[in-house]
Amino acid sequence: MEFKVMTFNMHHGRGTDGKLSLERIANVIEESKADLIGLNEVDKHFSKRSDYIDQISWLAKHLKMEKAFGGGITLRSKDSKVCRQYGNAFLSRYPIVLEKNNLLAFGPRIIEGRSLLEIHVQLCEQLLKVYVTHLSLNPLLRKKQVNFIIEKIMNEPHPVIIMGDWNMRSGAREWKKMSECFTDVCEAAGKGAYYTFPSSRPRLQLDYIFVSRDIHTVSVEVIKKTSVASDHLPLKATLLLTR
């Protein structure tokens, strides 16, 4: 079965022109024709910077897709019943049967919280495990986060996709550890570099999609015509489930 997957750090909807526009993010997703979308830097009633909107609910309703959300940062105030969160999210054209958020709490509380969003997707007759994450800029914390992800997922009996903003370069130590257990779709596709950051003049790859060995990579592309929507470019892969 062939399907399309995309990872996109949406920078809470604020583009390189300084404008906040969820409509622009929705257009990027719609035009990609991706079936499964991992999103980073998503606000859920978080702050004035995004008008306190529940961004993933807005996108899911607008695109008519199923959704999941996992906060890396959660703020609660005594005088408000609304939970303010910032983290990772997921959109799917297929049914979501389970979602769970795993906090990657390895550093001091003053450092930005990170998490691993776990989603079980019913892909026709096959259960697919999808994970969305956004790792730390701190190398020591990122090493611990990658170790946690590998330990949690490496013996998973179902097909697996892990995607997000990893804040690492291809060939780095953490990338090599992930590649020992999973396939980097960009490496599998070959044919040059897949730079995703910064969107205005990309010269680094920070966003990755890793898959279990039973998922074949058909093609990979960086969607470059969306350079204004966020400071990252989306990375899309067409995959084939071989089970």
Backbone hydrogen bonds, N-H to C=O, Kabsch-Sander energy under -0.5 kcal/mol:
donor,donor_aa,acceptor,acceptor_aa,energy
3,F,239,L,-2.3
5,V,237,A,-2.9
6,M,36,L,-2.4
7,T,235,L,-2.4
8,F,38,G,-2.3
10,M,8,F,-0.9
10,M,40,N,-1.7
12,H,41,E,-2.4
13,G,10,M,-2.1
14,R,11,H,-2.4
15,G,13,G,-0.6
15,G,19,K,-2.7
16,T,228,V,-1.8
17,D,228,V,-0.6
18,G,15,G,-1.8
21,S,13,G,-2.8
21,S,19,K,-0.6
25,I,21,S,-1.2
26,A,22,L,-2.9
27,N,23,E,-2.1
28,V,24,R,-1.8
29,I,25,I,-2.1
30,E,26,A,-2.8
31,E,27,N,-2.7
32,S,28,V,-1.3
33,K,29,I,-0.9
33,K,30,E,-0.7
34,A,29,I,-0.7
35,D,4,K,-2.0
36,L,4,K,-1.8
37,I,91,L,-2.7
38,G,6,M,-2.9
39,L,89,A,-2.9
40,N,8,F,-1.8
42,V,87,G,-2.6
44,K,85,Q,-2.9
45,H,53,I,-1.7
46,F,53,I,-0.5
50,S,47,S,-1.3
51,D,48,K,-2.0
52,Y,47,S,-2.5
53,I,50,S,-1.7
55,Q,43,D,-2.0
55,Q,53,I,-1.4
58,W,54,D,-2.1
59,L,55,Q,-2.5
60,A,56,I,-2.6
61,K,57,S,-2.2
62,H,58,W,-2.4
63,L,59,L,-2.6
64,K,60,A,-1.1
65,M,60,A,-2.0
66,E,92,S,-2.7
68,A,90,F,-1.8
70,G,88,N,-2.8
72,G,86,Y,-2.6
73,I,86,Y,-2.2
75,L,84,R,-3.4
80,S,77,S,-1.3
84,R,75,L,-2.3
84,R,82,V,-0.6
85,Q,44,K,-2.5
85,Q,83,C,-0.6
86,Y,73,I,-1.9
87,G,42,V,-2.4
88,N,70,G,-2.3
89,A,39,L,-2.6
90,F,68,A,-2.2
91,L,37,I,-2.3
92,S,66,E,-2.2
93,R,35,D,-2.2
97,V,95,P,-0.6
97,V,120,H,-2.8
98,L,120,H,-1.1
100,K,118,E,-2.6
102,N,100,K,-0.5
102,N,116,L,-2.4
103,L,101,N,-0.6
104,L,114,R,-2.6
105,A,103,L,-0.9
106,F,104,L,-1.5
111,I,108,P,-1.9
116,L,102,N,-3.0
117,L,132,V,-2.9
118,E,100,K,-3.4
119,I,130,V,-3.0
120,H,98,L,-2.8
121,V,119,I,-0.6
121,V,128,L,-3.1
122,Q,95,P,-2.7
123,L,121,V,-1.1
123,L,126,Q,-2.8
124,C,122,Q,-1.2
126,Q,123,L,-2.2
128,L,121,V,-3.0
128,L,126,Q,-0.5
129,K,159,P,-2.8
130,V,119,I,-3.1
130,V,128,L,-0.6
131,Y,161,I,-2.6
132,V,117,L,-2.3
133,T,163,M,-2.1
134,H,115,S,-0.8
135,L,165,D,-2.0
142,R,138,N,-2.7
143,K,139,P,-2.0
144,K,140,L,-1.6
145,Q,141,L,-2.4
146,V,142,R,-2.5
147,N,143,K,-2.1
148,F,144,K,-2.1
149,I,145,Q,-2.2
150,I,146,V,-2.6
151,E,147,N,-2.4
152,K,148,F,-2.1
153,I,149,I,-2.1
154,M,150,I,-2.7
156,E,153,I,-2.4
161,I,129,K,-2.2
162,I,210,F,-2.9
163,M,131,Y,-2.7
164,G,208,Y,-1.8
165,D,133,T,-1.1
166,W,164,G,-0.8
166,W,206,L,-2.6
167,N,206,L,-0.8
172,A,169,R,-2.2
176,K,172,A,-2.4
177,K,173,R,-1.9
178,M,174,E,-2.2
179,S,175,W,-2.5
180,E,176,K,-1.1
181,C,177,K,-0.6
181,C,178,M,-1.1
182,F,178,M,-2.6
183,T,211,V,-3.2
184,D,182,F,-0.5
185,V,183,T,-0.7
185,V,209,I,-2.3
188,A,184,D,-2.3
189,A,185,V,-2.2
190,G,186,C,-2.2
196,T,204,L,-2.5
197,F,204,L,-2.2
199,S,231,D,-2.2
201,R,198,P,-0.7
203,R,197,F,-2.3
204,L,197,F,-2.2
206,L,204,L,-0.7
208,Y,164,G,-2.2
210,F,162,I,-3.3
211,V,183,T,-2.3
212,S,160,V,-2.2
215,I,212,S,-1.9
216,H,214,D,-0.5
216,H,240,L,-3.2
218,V,216,H,-0.6
218,V,238,T,-2.8
219,S,238,T,-1.5
221,E,236,K,-2.7
223,I,221,E,-0.5
223,I,234,P,-2.2
224,K,222,V,-1.2
226,T,223,I,-0.7
227,S,224,K,-1.1
229,A,226,T,-1.2
230,S,226,T,-0.6
232,H,9,N,-0.6
233,L,196,T,-2.4
235,L,7,T,-2.5
236,K,221,E,-3.0
236,K,234,P,-0.5
237,A,5,V,-3.0
238,T,219,S,-2.7
239,L,3,F,-3.2
239,L,237,A,-0.6
240,L,216,H,-2.7
241,L,1,M,-2.9
242,T,214,D,-2.3
242,T,240,L,-0.6
